Amino acid sequence: MAPTNEQVTGHTFLKALYRDGYYPDHLVDRGREILLRLCERVEAERPAGLDALYALTHAATEEFNALQDAFWEADSEIETVAREEIAGDFWFVARSYGFADADVEKLIATRDW
């Protein structure tokens, strides 16, 4: 099921990474898929509060943690630019689903990148 939130469907996730040749598009695609799956889960599970949202974002963050090895194998990495872009898109997701008071650091608290 694809996300139905109009803000999400009109958003280009990880835009800065696609514009930078340092990040392989096929790996950025995988990151975009993680974020879209997060949106799908938020729509399906409708978290009642921040703790429930953080549980969903932590699971998605773990997926990015696992993706990090693929970036290294491609002579790339989730470094400062990528971290900021990913964090910004997590924040975008939270805001798009009515969680404007979410803490961006808590959204991605389980990150190891």
Backbone as ProteinMPNN parsed JSONL, in Angstrom:
{"seq_chain_A": "MAPTNEQVTGHTFLKALYRDGYYPDHLVDRGREILLRLCERVEAERPAGLDALYALTHAATEEFNALQDAFWEADSEIETVAREEIAGDFWFVARSYGFADADVEKLIATRDW", "coords_chain_A": {"N_chain_A": [[0.843, -1.175, 0.0], [0.672, 2.112, -0.902], [1.674, 5.303, 0.45], [-0.882, 7.696, 1.307], [-1.081, 10.276, 2.144], [-1.14, 13.572, 1.162], [0.912, 15.473, 1.4], [3.129, 13.826, 1.669], [3.063, 12.28, -0.692], [3.674, 14.194, -2.532], [6.269, 14.827, -2.019], [9.806, 14.771, -2.467], [11.833, 12.459, -1.336], [15.028, 12.408, 0.22], [16.313, 14.153, -1.508], [18.681, 15.773, -1.771], [20.66, 13.841, -1.715], [20.265, 12.412, -4.037], [21.093, 14.315, -5.851], [23.8, 14.381, -5.58], [26.605, 12.84, -6.711], [28.184, 11.246, -5.091], [26.667, 9.559, -3.62], [25.355, 6.514, -4.356], [22.688, 6.043, -6.597], [21.069, 3.709, -6.535], [21.297, 2.902, -3.909], [20.37, 5.102, -2.532], [17.782, 4.969, -3.427], [16.948, 2.738, -1.978], [17.012, 3.828, 0.58], [15.004, 5.772, 0.293], [12.844, 4.047, -0.025], [12.732, 2.934, 2.538], [11.852, 5.148, 3.995], [9.366, 5.594, 2.774], [8.064, 3.215, 3.46], [7.955, 3.643, 6.191], [6.116, 5.771, 6.25], [3.865, 4.396, 5.286], [3.474, 2.611, 7.407], [2.895, 4.417, 9.481], [0.479, 5.44, 8.544], [-1.053, 3.1, 8.515], [-0.928, 2.128, 11.169], [-1.49, 4.3, 12.754], [-0.232, 5.922, 15.014], [-0.8, 6.757, 18.403], [0.485, 8.578, 19.962], [3.591, 10.306, 20.752], [5.436, 8.373, 21.734], [4.61, 6.013, 20.487], [4.973, 6.77, 17.832], [7.764, 7.164, 17.84], [8.595, 4.52, 18.213], [8.014, 3.444, 15.709], [9.652, 5.048, 14.06], [12.15, 4.394, 15.045], [12.409, 1.736, 14.266], [12.571, 2.113, 11.492], [14.914, 3.602, 11.427], [16.729, 1.664, 12.214], [16.73, 0.154, 9.903], [18.071, 1.898, 8.189], [20.507, 1.836, 9.524], [21.345, -0.756, 8.885], [21.613, -0.454, 6.154], [23.839, 1.069, 5.912], [26.249, -0.424, 5.616], [26.122, -1.235, 2.939], [26.488, 1.201, 1.66], [29.157, 1.719, 2.38], [30.419, -0.39, 1.033], [30.09, 0.501, -1.524], [31.883, 2.502, -1.746], [31.048, 4.829, -0.456], [29.291, 6.637, 2.1], [27.138, 7.072, 4.97], [27.358, 10.006, 5.862], [27.941, 13.337, 7.143], [26.364, 15.11, 5.411], [24.486, 13.279, 4.389], [23.394, 12.316, 6.807], [22.118, 14.61, 7.794], [20.231, 15.058, 5.779], [18.695, 12.694, 5.858], [17.747, 12.795, 8.523], [16.265, 15.153, 8.319], [14.232, 14.31, 6.61], [12.967, 12.384, 8.197], [11.937, 14.096, 10.133], [10.238, 15.584, 8.491], [8.351, 13.573, 7.866], [7.245, 13.106, 10.417], [6.053, 15.646, 10.956], [4.265, 15.767, 8.801], [2.362, 13.942, 9.498], [1.124, 15.024, 11.671], [2.688, 15.31, 13.963], [4.153, 17.585, 14.997], [5.505, 18.316, 17.253], [7.441, 16.46, 17.678], [10.695, 15.328, 18.55], [13.542, 15.634, 16.685], [15.967, 14.333, 17.172], [15.164, 12.284, 18.845], [13.54, 10.925, 17.105], [15.337, 9.571, 15.489], [16.903, 8.191, 17.27], [18.079, 5.675, 17.546], [20.091, 5.478, 15.732], [23.223, 4.599, 14.188], [24.919, 5.986, 12.622]], "CA_chain_A": [[0.0, 0.0, 0.0], [1.445, 3.355, -0.995], [1.142, 6.373, 1.303], [-1.936, 8.504, 0.706], [-0.942, 11.639, 2.632], [-0.779, 14.408, 0.013], [2.233, 16.066, 1.618], [4.118, 12.774, 1.437], [3.086, 11.873, -2.098], [4.263, 15.28, -3.306], [7.614, 15.103, -1.495], [10.931, 13.979, -2.979], [12.681, 12.065, -0.226], [16.482, 12.316, 0.041], [16.592, 14.926, -2.723], [20.087, 16.195, -1.829], [21.506, 12.674, -1.982], [20.13, 12.113, -5.465], [21.818, 15.324, -6.63], [25.232, 14.256, -5.318], [27.113, 11.582, -7.254], [28.859, 10.458, -4.057], [25.7, 8.588, -3.102], [24.799, 5.724, -5.468], [21.227, 6.15, -6.689], [20.368, 2.481, -6.143], [21.259, 2.856, -2.45], [19.454, 6.175, -2.128], [16.452, 4.399, -3.67], [16.627, 1.878, -0.835], [16.698, 4.733, 1.679], [13.679, 6.336, 0.019], [11.874, 2.978, 0.249], [12.597, 2.851, 3.996], [11.011, 6.27, 4.424], [7.995, 5.357, 2.298], [7.488, 2.165, 4.317], [7.631, 4.305, 7.46], [4.853, 6.478, 6.026], [2.816, 3.382, 5.196], [3.221, 2.106, 8.761], [2.223, 5.468, 10.241], [-0.909, 5.483, 8.084], [-1.743, 1.865, 8.893], [-0.99, 1.931, 12.619], [-1.993, 5.533, 13.361], [0.285, 6.028, 16.379], [-1.619, 7.643, 19.233], [1.312, 9.578, 20.625], [4.992, 10.34, 20.346], [6.126, 7.117, 22.019], [4.25, 5.071, 19.424], [5.658, 7.229, 16.623], [9.191, 6.878, 17.988], [8.794, 3.089, 17.98], [8.028, 3.245, 14.256], [10.831, 5.685, 13.459], [13.335, 3.639, 15.459], [12.487, 0.573, 13.381], [13.064, 2.601, 10.199], [16.313, 3.979, 11.635], [17.49, 0.406, 12.207], [16.894, -0.217, 8.497], [19.169, 2.732, 7.689], [21.735, 1.298, 10.109], [21.718, -1.923, 8.09], [21.96, 0.016, 4.81], [25.14, 1.731, 5.972], [27.287, -1.297, 5.064], [26.039, -1.187, 1.478], [27.133, 2.453, 1.249], [30.606, 1.536, 2.489], [30.84, -1.279, -0.052], [30.027, 1.285, -2.763], [32.807, 3.633, -1.552], [30.277, 5.97, -0.006], [28.911, 6.433, 3.495], [26.139, 7.967, 5.524], [28.149, 10.987, 6.598], [27.245, 14.536, 7.61], [25.31, 15.552, 4.482], [23.448, 12.254, 4.37], [22.729, 12.306, 8.117], [21.212, 15.762, 7.871], [19.121, 14.852, 4.832], [17.85, 11.624, 6.394], [17.074, 13.338, 9.713], [15.265, 16.107, 7.851], [13.077, 13.596, 6.066], [12.243, 11.818, 9.338], [11.199, 15.221, 10.709], [9.163, 15.851, 7.537], [7.326, 12.545, 8.06], [6.563, 13.377, 11.683], [5.198, 16.828, 10.766], [3.208, 15.462, 7.825], [1.331, 13.132, 10.14], [0.576, 15.713, 12.82], [3.557, 15.245, 15.133], [5.069, 18.724, 14.891], [6.266, 18.44, 18.492], [8.425, 15.381, 17.76], [12.1, 15.719, 18.655], [14.224, 14.963, 15.581], [16.977, 13.417, 17.706], [14.46, 11.104, 19.351], [13.032, 10.175, 15.953], [16.419, 8.728, 14.947], [17.766, 7.922, 18.422], [18.775, 4.386, 17.444], [21.04, 5.51, 14.613], [24.664, 4.435, 14.442], [25.597, 6.669, 11.53]], "C_chain_A": [[0.889, 1.238, 0.0], [0.842, 4.401, -0.054], [0.095, 7.193, 0.558], [-1.878, 9.961, 1.149], [-0.424, 12.513, 1.494], [0.573, 15.087, 0.175], [3.323, 15.06, 1.27], [4.204, 12.422, -0.042], [3.702, 12.947, -2.985], [5.7, 15.6, -2.922], [8.657, 14.204, -2.157], [11.854, 13.689, -1.804], [14.14, 11.995, -0.666], [16.965, 13.061, -1.204], [18.073, 15.303, -2.85], [21.017, 15.028, -2.144], [21.428, 12.267, -3.456], [20.933, 13.084, -6.314], [23.332, 15.201, -6.506], [25.716, 12.877, -5.757], [27.844, 10.712, -6.256], [27.965, 9.341, -3.523], [25.09, 7.818, -4.27], [23.264, 5.738, -5.454], [20.518, 4.886, -6.214], [20.312, 2.327, -4.622], [20.364, 3.961, -1.888], [18.018, 5.713, -2.35], [16.022, 3.525, -2.488], [16.293, 2.726, 0.394], [15.325, 5.361, 1.514], [12.591, 5.301, 0.325], [11.663, 2.795, 1.749], [11.652, 3.942, 4.494], [9.561, 6.101, 3.969], [7.315, 4.254, 3.106], [7.123, 2.737, 5.687], [6.296, 5.038, 7.33], [3.685, 5.498, 5.971], [2.453, 2.858, 6.582], [2.502, 3.143, 9.605], [0.75, 5.531, 9.836], [-1.692, 4.254, 8.532], [-1.951, 1.754, 10.4], [-1.511, 3.136, 13.38], [-1.518, 5.684, 14.814], [-0.456, 7.11, 17.166], [-0.805, 8.741, 19.907], [2.751, 9.46, 20.172], [5.716, 9.03, 20.611], [5.84, 6.081, 20.933], [4.909, 5.467, 18.105], [7.139, 6.894, 16.696], [9.48, 5.394, 17.784], [8.87, 2.796, 16.482], [9.278, 3.85, 13.62], [12.112, 4.965, 13.855], [13.503, 2.39, 14.598], [13.025, 0.979, 12.008], [14.532, 3.009, 10.302], [17.203, 2.749, 11.625], [17.707, -0.079, 10.768], [18.0, 0.611, 7.85], [20.504, 2.259, 8.263], [22.247, 0.124, 9.278], [22.173, -1.518, 6.686], [23.358, 0.637, 4.764], [26.263, 0.873, 5.368], [27.295, -1.279, 3.538], [26.661, 0.107, 0.949], [28.647, 2.312, 1.307], [31.138, 0.676, 1.349], [30.858, -0.555, -1.394], [30.933, 2.518, -2.691], [32.075, 4.93, -1.253], [30.023, 5.758, 1.484], [27.794, 7.397, 3.876], [26.901, 8.912, 6.446], [27.316, 12.239, 6.828], [26.106, 14.975, 6.686], [24.16, 14.562, 4.481], [22.68, 12.214, 5.692], [21.716, 13.434, 8.221], [19.994, 15.576, 6.964], [18.155, 13.786, 5.349], [17.061, 12.139, 7.602], [15.979, 14.319, 9.308], [14.034, 15.429, 7.299], [12.305, 12.857, 7.159], [11.376, 12.902, 9.986], [10.02, 15.587, 9.81], [8.019, 14.854, 7.73], [6.536, 12.83, 9.333], [5.593, 14.553, 11.538], [4.014, 16.517, 9.858], [2.062, 14.669, 8.434], [0.877, 13.718, 11.477], [1.41, 15.682, 14.087], [4.611, 16.346, 15.079], [5.927, 18.893, 16.138], [7.284, 17.311, 18.678], [9.834, 15.965, 17.792], [12.884, 14.933, 17.597], [15.287, 13.992, 16.094], [16.338, 12.157, 18.273], [13.899, 10.265, 18.206], [14.068, 9.176, 15.445], [17.39, 8.312, 16.046], [18.561, 6.628, 18.304], [19.806, 4.342, 16.327], [22.459, 5.223, 15.075], [25.47, 4.994, 13.285], [25.715, 8.132, 11.841]], "O_chain_A": [[1.773, 1.365, 0.847], [-0.361, 4.385, 0.207], [0.171, 7.365, -0.659], [-2.569, 10.801, 0.573], [0.626, 12.221, 0.922], [1.303, 15.26, -0.801], [4.324, 15.412, 0.646], [5.3, 12.283, -0.585], [4.197, 12.646, -4.071], [6.285, 16.548, -3.448], [8.413, 13.018, -2.38], [12.571, 14.573, -1.336], [14.445, 11.576, -1.783], [17.914, 12.638, -1.863], [18.654, 15.164, -3.926], [22.055, 15.219, -2.777], [22.419, 11.83, -4.04], [21.409, 12.715, -7.388], [24.069, 15.85, -7.249], [25.272, 11.861, -5.222], [28.104, 9.543, -6.541], [28.446, 8.317, -3.039], [24.383, 8.403, -5.09], [22.636, 5.477, -4.428], [19.479, 4.972, -5.559], [19.394, 1.697, -4.097], [19.682, 3.763, -0.882], [17.134, 6.028, -1.553], [14.869, 3.572, -2.057], [15.395, 2.381, 1.162], [14.567, 5.471, 2.478], [11.542, 5.642, 0.871], [10.544, 2.53, 2.189], [10.767, 3.689, 5.311], [8.635, 6.434, 4.708], [6.124, 4.347, 3.404], [6.107, 2.362, 6.273], [5.442, 4.931, 8.21], [2.63, 5.755, 6.552], [1.276, 2.682, 6.899], [1.596, 2.802, 10.365], [-0.126, 5.662, 10.692], [-2.865, 4.36, 8.889], [-3.016, 1.338, 10.857], [-1.929, 3.008, 14.531], [-2.323, 5.583, 15.74], [-0.702, 8.212, 16.674], [-1.369, 9.731, 20.373], [3.092, 8.634, 19.325], [6.534, 8.61, 19.793], [6.741, 5.355, 20.513], [5.352, 4.605, 17.346], [7.713, 6.396, 15.727], [10.523, 5.049, 17.229], [9.694, 1.994, 16.042], [9.892, 3.238, 12.746], [13.065, 4.932, 13.077], [14.625, 2.03, 14.242], [13.843, 0.266, 11.426], [15.306, 2.788, 9.371], [18.309, 2.786, 11.087], [18.749, -0.656, 10.456], [18.78, 0.091, 7.052], [21.519, 2.278, 7.568], [23.443, 0.025, 9.003], [23.03, -2.178, 6.099], [23.977, 0.716, 3.703], [27.135, 1.402, 4.678], [28.359, -1.305, 2.919], [27.296, 0.099, -0.106], [29.346, 2.737, 0.388], [32.182, 0.977, 0.77], [31.577, -0.965, -2.305], [30.778, 3.458, -3.47], [32.447, 5.996, -1.743], [30.505, 4.782, 2.058], [27.545, 8.394, 3.198], [27.065, 8.653, 7.638], [26.091, 12.19, 6.714], [24.988, 15.188, 7.155], [22.995, 14.953, 4.563], [21.455, 12.093, 5.696], [20.592, 13.232, 8.68], [18.87, 15.9, 7.344], [16.938, 13.961, 5.281], [15.849, 11.939, 7.689], [14.892, 14.317, 9.886], [12.916, 15.907, 7.491], [11.087, 12.72, 7.049], [10.224, 12.654, 10.343], [8.927, 15.868, 10.302], [6.852, 15.245, 7.755], [5.305, 12.799, 9.328], [4.438, 14.459, 11.954], [2.893, 16.954, 10.118], [0.932, 14.716, 7.947], [0.318, 13.011, 12.315], [0.909, 15.991, 15.168], [5.811, 16.074, 15.112], [6.97, 19.545, 16.085], [7.919, 17.22, 19.729], [10.119, 16.969, 17.14], [12.887, 13.702, 17.616], [15.484, 12.931, 15.501], [16.92, 11.076, 18.187], [13.793, 9.044, 18.319], [13.723, 8.071, 15.024], [18.574, 8.104, 15.779], [19.623, 6.506, 18.915], [20.335, 3.276, 16.011], [22.847, 5.554, 16.196], [26.575, 4.529, 13.004], [26.261, 8.892, 11.041]]}, "name": "protein", "num_of_chains": 1, "seq": "MAPTNEQVTGHTFLKALYRDGYYPDHLVDRGREILLRLCERVEAERPAGLDALYALTHAATEEFNALQDAFWEADSEIETVAREEIAGDFWFVARSYGFADADVEKLIATRDW"}
